[in-house]
Amino acid sequence: MNNLFSKVFALSIGPQACGTEILHDYFRRRADVALPKVREVFYFDRHVHRGADFYKAHFKDSEQIKLFMELSTTAFDHPRAPERVKELLGLDVKLFCLLRDPVERSMEVYKHYLRYGIVKGDIREACNETPQILFASRYADHLEKWLEHFNSIHFMSYEGLQSDLSKNVCGLCEFLDIPFETPRRSFEFPKIFMKLPGRRNLGSALSDSDILWLKEQLEGENERLKVLVPDFKLLS
């Protein structure tokens, strides 16, 4: 067990737009799981210089708590995050990783950024302006660094959550050594990228040529992931 927390710590490392929202909705309702006071601490990529006490202060302990957890979406593609996680949380940290078809992920992130005015223009201009749209979808490149430091990572897919949410969350709970609890209300897959008031409808934001270009940029990524993690398969 790590020295920073007196109980087991679990960290989700999958990138943005891979289904973290539904897991946050589930675990925030559990009395035995402590999530940080903010949605993400951004410690392992932005705030590491603030020290371990800064990170620990985001979590509240109690007798009911069996597991501390953060659902990070920015540590995944930071080159130094794996070693920082190892240094802060130790090798006993329970890592799990949500992934999604890389083309679908990049499309959703692009639409999300466009909707909020983070990027402008078509997908090619946006990727040039904000390379993370493509960069974080190159899963094998980033996972190689994580697997250099950690032998055990539990993988889940966005598509799997869509097809059988309870089964996949139950499998995660088994990995975390906590009982699966039926949520207080029925699961509804979150509409993360719903149209916002005052924003244009982005349903047709990508042309056929845009989608083809994106597929070309990420060609072979699923195959590379399969070689690196043979027991895990993305549904596309």
C-alpha positions in Angstrom: 0.0 0.0 0.0 1.3 3.5 -0.8 2.6 5.8 2.0 0.5 8.8 1.0 -2.9 7.3 1.6 -3.7 4.8 4.3 -6.1 2.9 2.0 -6.1 1.5 -1.5 -5.9 4.1 -4.3 -7.4 3.6 -7.8 -6.5 5.9 -10.7 -8.3 6.0 -14.1 -5.8 7.0 -16.8 -7.9 6.9 -20.0 -8.0 10.1 -22.2 -10.9 12.5 -22.6 -14.2 11.3 -24.3 -13.8 7.7 -23.5 -16.6 7.3 -20.9 -15.2 8.7 -17.7 -18.4 10.6 -17.1 -20.5 7.5 -16.4 -17.9 6.1 -14.0 -17.9 9.4 -12.1 -21.7 9.3 -12.0 -21.5 5.8 -10.5 -18.7 6.2 -8.0 -19.7 9.6 -6.6 -22.9 7.9 -5.3 -21.0 5.3 -3.3 -20.2 5.9 0.4 -17.2 3.6 0.3 -15.3 5.5 -2.5 -13.6 8.9 -2.0 -13.3 11.0 -5.1 -11.5 14.3 -5.0 -13.3 17.5 -4.1 -12.8 18.8 -7.7 -13.6 16.8 -10.8 -9.9 16.4 -11.7 -6.8 17.5 -9.7 -4.5 17.6 -12.8 -1.6 16.8 -10.5 0.4 14.4 -12.7 0.5 16.7 -15.7 0.2 20.3 -14.4 0.5 20.6 -10.6 3.2 18.1 -9.5 5.3 21.0 -8.4 2.7 21.7 -5.6 3.7 18.5 -3.8 2.1 15.4 -2.3 0.2 17.3 0.5 -1.6 19.4 -2.2 -2.8 16.2 -3.9 -3.8 14.5 -0.6 -5.8 17.5 0.5 -8.3 17.0 -2.3 -9.6 13.8 -0.7 -11.6 13.4 2.5 -11.3 10.2 4.5 -13.8 8.6 6.8 -14.5 5.2 8.4 -16.8 4.3 5.5 -14.1 4.9 2.9 -12.5 1.8 1.5 -11.0 3.2 -1.7 -9.6 6.5 -2.8 -10.0 7.2 -6.6 -9.3 9.9 -9.2 -10.7 9.7 -12.7 -8.1 11.5 -14.7 -8.3 12.3 -18.4 -5.1 14.3 -18.8 -2.4 12.1 -17.3 -2.6 9.5 -20.1 -0.6 11.2 -22.7 1.8 13.1 -20.5 5.3 11.6 -20.9 6.2 11.9 -17.2 2.9 11.0 -15.7 3.6 7.2 -15.3 6.8 7.8 -13.2 5.0 10.5 -11.2 2.1 8.2 -10.4 4.6 5.5 -9.4 6.5 7.9 -7.2 3.4 9.3 -5.4 1.1 6.3 -5.2 3.5 3.4 -5.5 3.2 0.1 -7.5 0.2 -1.0 -5.6 -2.0 1.7 -7.1 -4.9 0.1 -9.0 -4.8 1.5 -12.6 -7.7 1.2 -15.0 -7.9 2.6 -18.5 -11.0 3.5 -20.5 -10.4 3.7 -24.3 -12.5 4.2 -27.4 -12.1 3.7 -31.1 -9.4 6.3 -31.8 -11.2 7.9 -34.8 -14.4 8.2 -32.8 -12.6 9.7 -29.8 -10.8 12.3 -31.9 -14.1 13.2 -33.7 -15.9 13.8 -30.4 -13.0 15.8 -28.9 -12.9 18.0 -32.0 -16.7 18.6 -31.8 -16.5 19.3 -28.1 -13.6 21.8 -28.6 -15.3 23.4 -31.5 -18.5 23.8 -29.5 -16.7 25.6 -26.7 -14.6 27.8 -29.0 -11.3 26.1 -28.1 -10.6 25.5 -31.8 -11.8 26.9 -35.0 -12.0 25.7 -38.6 -12.1 22.2 -40.0 -10.6 19.1 -38.4 -7.2 19.6 -40.1 -6.9 23.2 -38.8 -8.1 22.1 -35.4 -5.5 19.3 -35.1 -2.8 21.7 -36.2 -3.9 24.2 -33.6 -4.5 21.6 -30.8 -2.5 18.5 -31.6 -3.9 16.7 -28.5 -7.0 15.9 -30.6 -4.9 13.3 -32.4 -2.0 12.8 -30.0 -4.1 11.3 -27.2 -5.7 8.9 -29.6 -2.3 7.2 -30.4 -2.9 4.8 -27.5 0.0 2.4 -28.0 2.6 5.2 -27.9 1.4 6.3 -24.4 0.6 2.9 -23.0 4.1 1.7 -23.7 5.3 4.2 -21.1 2.7 3.2 -18.6 3.5 -0.5 -19.0 7.2 0.2 -18.4 6.2 1.2 -14.9 3.1 -0.9 -14.1 2.4 -4.6 -14.8 -1.3 -4.6 -14.2 -3.8 -2.2 -15.9 -7.5 -3.0 -16.2 -8.8 -2.0 -19.6 -12.3 -1.0 -20.5 -13.9 0.4 -23.6 -16.5 3.1 -24.2 -18.2 0.8 -26.6 -18.4 -1.9 -23.9 -20.0 0.5 -21.5 -22.6 1.3 -24.2 -23.3 -2.3 -24.9 -23.5 -3.6 -21.3 -22.9 -1.0 -18.7 -23.7 -3.0 -15.6 -21.5 -5.9 -16.7 -18.5 -3.7 -17.4 -18.8 -1.7 -14.2 -19.2 -4.9 -12.2 -16.0 -6.2 -13.8 -14.2 -3.0 -12.7 -15.5 -3.3 -9.1 -14.1 -6.9 -9.1 -10.7 -5.6 -10.2 -10.9 -2.9 -7.5 -11.9 -5.5 -4.8 -15.0 -3.7 -3.9 -18.6 -5.0 -4.1 -20.7 -4.0 -7.0 -23.6 -1.8 -5.8 -26.7 -1.3 -7.8 -27.0 2.5 -8.4 -29.8 4.4 -6.7 -31.4 5.1 -10.1 -31.2 3.5 -13.5 -28.0 4.0 -15.5 -28.4 6.3 -18.4 -25.4 6.7 -20.7 -24.5 10.4 -20.4 -25.1 12.7 -23.3 -21.7 14.4 -22.9 -21.7 16.2 -26.2 -25.3 17.5 -26.2 -26.1 20.7 -28.1 -25.6 23.7 -25.9 -27.8 26.9 -26.0 -26.4 29.5 -28.3 -24.1 27.1 -30.1 -24.6 25.8 -33.6 -25.6 22.3 -34.3 -22.3 20.4 -35.0 -23.9 17.1 -36.1 -22.5 17.7 -39.6 -19.3 19.4 -38.5 -17.2 16.8 -40.2 -17.4 16.3 -44.0 -16.7 13.0 -45.6 -13.3 14.2 -46.6 -12.6 15.3 -43.0 -13.5 11.9 -41.7 -11.4 10.2 -44.3 -8.4 12.4 -43.4 -8.9 11.6 -39.8 -9.0 7.9 -40.5 -5.8 8.2 -42.5 -4.0 9.9 -39.6 -5.0 7.1 -37.2 -4.7 4.2 -39.5 -3.3 1.1 -37.8 -3.8 2.4 -34.2 -6.2 -0.3 -33.2 -3.8 -3.0 -34.6 -0.9 -1.5 -32.6 -3.0 -1.5 -29.4 -3.9 -5.1 -30.0 -0.2 -6.1 -30.3 0.6 -4.2 -27.1 -2.4 -5.4 -25.1 -3.5 -8.8 -26.7 -6.2 -9.5 -24.2 -8.1 -6.3 -24.9 -10.1 -5.5 -28.0 -11.7 -2.2 -28.9 -15.2 -2.6 -30.5 -15.4 -0.4 -33.6 
